[in-house]
Amino acid sequence: MKNIDIKIILKDGREMEATLFPEKAPESVSRFLELVKQKFYNEVIFHRVIENFMIQTGGFDENFQEKNFEKAINGEFLANGFEGNDLKHNLGTLSMARTSDPNSATSQFFIVTKASNFLDGNYAAFGKLKNRESEAVAIEISRAPTTSKNFHDDVPIEPIVIKEIIIV
């Protein structure tokens, strides 16, 4: 399986380019691409941003209405018995978000903005930002002023909205 390049385009014009690694996390990449093709991520916000850690998206629209995608996938990481994924959670890594259930990932994913090795082997990394410009955008998003909203913390005060994600 060859790697796949994508572009995350924000409503404000900023962009992040990434490469997905289907050989490392085939189910995660397959789910992500399925959602991209369905335009699921269009008009979705980064709903959780933590400076020096990560930015998370894939669960809420601009009005903070939850976007549900019910079918969970298996967690492709070592702590869940999956040995094929040795990707590290360094700056720019894309990884599936989940609850405490290792097999609960659906549509939400996060982008690491500072190496977070404690996530290695515990979350399904499936991609990586391609360049410094993309990393700079992710870091910039992580520094957005935040508030609490609808029982969620670390929500940007001004919505940071994905216009679309495209396969390039």
ZIFENKA-V765611 format. One record per pair of residues at least 12 apart in sequence whose C-alpha atoms are under 6 Angstrom apart, sorted by the first residue. I is the first residue (numbers start at 1). J is the second residue. Records with the same first field share a line. If there is no record, write none. Layout:
I: J + J
This chain:
1: 23
3: 20 + 21
4: 19 + 20
5: 18 + 19 + 168
6: 18 + 166 + 167 + 168
7: 165 + 166
8: 165
9: 162 + 163 + 164 + 165
10: 161 + 162 + 163
11: 161 + 162 + 163
16: 134
17: 129 + 130 + 134
18: 128 + 129 + 130
19: 127 + 128
20: 126 + 127
21: 126 + 127
24: 84 + 85
25: 76 + 126
42: 162 + 163 + 164
43: 61 + 161 + 162 + 163
44: 60 + 61 + 161 + 162
45: 57 + 60 + 61 + 62 + 160 + 161 + 162
46: 160
47: 155
48: 154 + 155
49: 142 + 154
50: 142
51: 142 + 143
52: 113 + 114
53: 112 + 113 + 114
54: 111 + 112 + 113
55: 110 + 111 + 142
56: 109 + 110
57: 108 + 109
58: 107 + 108
59: 108
72: 104 + 105 + 106
73: 103 + 105
74: 103
75: 102 + 103 + 124
76: 124
77: 121 + 122 + 123 + 124
78: 121
79: 121 + 122
88: 120
89: 115 + 116 + 117 + 120
90: 115
91: 112 + 113 + 114 + 115
92: 111 + 112 + 113 + 128 + 129 + 135
93: 111 + 112 + 127 + 128
94: 110 + 111 + 125 + 126 + 127 + 128
95: 109 + 110 + 124 + 125 + 126
96: 109 + 124
97: 109
113: 139
144: 156
145: 157
